[in-house]
Amino acid sequence: MKYLIFLLVVAVGAVLPLQALVNARLGQVTAGAVFAATVSFLVGTASLVVLLVAMRPAWPSVDQLARLPAWAWTGGLIGAAYVAIATLTVPRLGASALISLTVLGQLTGAVLLDHFGVLHAPQPASPMRIAGVLLILGGVLLVVQPWKQ
């Protein structure tokens, strides 16, 4: 089961560059990148609403929602920022540079969040984890090749 989950995550990751390219093309032929990112979120929201209705989970009460801390609402803002920035930058960077830089940022951020225990139990930034980040940095440099620009 664990390997099936790994494959699912890899498959979703494999289509993220396509999402950025589709959004960028949509922005080029319509009203721009922010419009395309908005369309992406509207279609995604509609898809999630259909999934939510089909799964029939127990809904939180209004009181439960009102008691949530402000940070609990930032996930959508972070997602919107990523989609908008990816849509704006993929035509200039290319899909491979965009994704490699994104992965570097994700892994660096994840190691720091784990180390300081942000929203979960701390998991120290061990030398192996730091080496993993440095290896990703090396891969990013090989993909982006900033010395050629």
Backbone hydrogen bonds, N-H to C=O, Kabsch-Sander energy under -0.5 kcal/mol:
donor,donor_aa,acceptor,acceptor_aa,energy
5,I,1,M,-2.0
6,F,2,K,-2.1
7,L,3,Y,-2.5
8,L,4,L,-2.3
9,V,5,I,-2.4
10,V,6,F,-2.5
11,A,7,L,-2.7
12,V,8,L,-2.4
13,G,9,V,-2.5
14,A,10,V,-2.1
15,V,11,A,-1.0
15,V,12,V,-0.7
16,L,12,V,-0.7
16,L,13,G,-0.7
19,Q,15,V,-2.2
20,A,16,L,-2.2
21,L,17,P,-2.3
22,V,18,L,-3.0
23,N,19,Q,-2.7
24,A,20,A,-2.4
25,R,21,L,-2.4
26,L,22,V,-2.7
27,G,23,N,-2.5
28,Q,24,A,-1.9
29,V,25,R,-1.8
30,T,26,L,-0.8
32,G,27,G,-1.2
36,A,32,G,-2.2
37,A,33,A,-2.7
38,T,34,V,-2.1
39,V,35,F,-2.6
40,S,36,A,-2.4
41,F,37,A,-2.2
42,L,38,T,-2.6
43,V,39,V,-2.7
44,G,40,S,-2.4
45,T,41,F,-2.9
46,A,42,L,-2.5
47,S,43,V,-2.3
48,L,44,G,-2.4
49,V,45,T,-2.4
50,V,46,A,-2.1
51,L,47,S,-2.2
52,L,48,L,-2.9
53,V,49,V,-2.6
54,A,50,V,-2.3
55,M,51,L,-2.2
56,R,52,L,-1.4
65,L,61,S,-2.2
66,A,62,V,-2.5
67,R,63,D,-1.5
68,L,65,L,-1.1
72,A,69,P,-1.6
73,W,70,A,-1.8
74,T,71,W,-1.7
77,L,73,W,-0.5
78,I,74,T,-2.6
79,G,75,G,-2.4
80,A,76,G,-2.6
81,A,77,L,-2.3
82,Y,78,I,-2.3
83,V,79,G,-2.6
84,A,80,A,-2.7
85,I,81,A,-2.7
86,A,82,Y,-3.1
87,T,83,V,-2.4
88,L,84,A,-2.1
89,T,85,I,-2.5
90,V,86,A,-2.4
92,R,89,T,-0.8
93,L,89,T,-2.8
94,G,90,V,-2.3
98,L,94,G,-2.1
99,I,95,A,-2.5
100,S,96,S,-2.4
101,L,97,A,-2.5
102,T,98,L,-2.2
103,V,99,I,-2.8
104,L,100,S,-2.1
105,G,101,L,-2.3
106,Q,102,T,-2.9
107,L,103,V,-2.9
108,T,104,L,-2.4
109,G,105,G,-2.6
110,A,106,Q,-2.8
111,V,107,L,-2.5
112,L,108,T,-2.0
113,L,109,G,-2.9
114,D,110,A,-2.8
115,H,111,V,-2.6
116,F,112,L,-2.3
117,G,113,L,-0.6
117,G,114,D,-0.9
118,V,113,L,-2.3
119,L,117,G,-0.7
120,H,117,G,-0.8
123,Q,114,D,-2.8
126,S,124,P,-1.8
130,I,126,S,-2.5
131,A,127,P,-2.4
132,G,128,M,-2.1
133,V,129,R,-2.1
134,L,130,I,-2.3
135,L,131,A,-2.4
136,I,132,G,-2.1
137,L,133,V,-2.5
138,G,134,L,-2.3
139,G,135,L,-2.2
140,V,136,I,-2.8
141,L,137,L,-2.4
142,L,138,G,-1.8
143,V,139,G,-2.1
144,V,140,V,-3.4
145,Q,141,L,-2.1
148,K,145,Q,-2.0
149,Q,146,P,-1.2
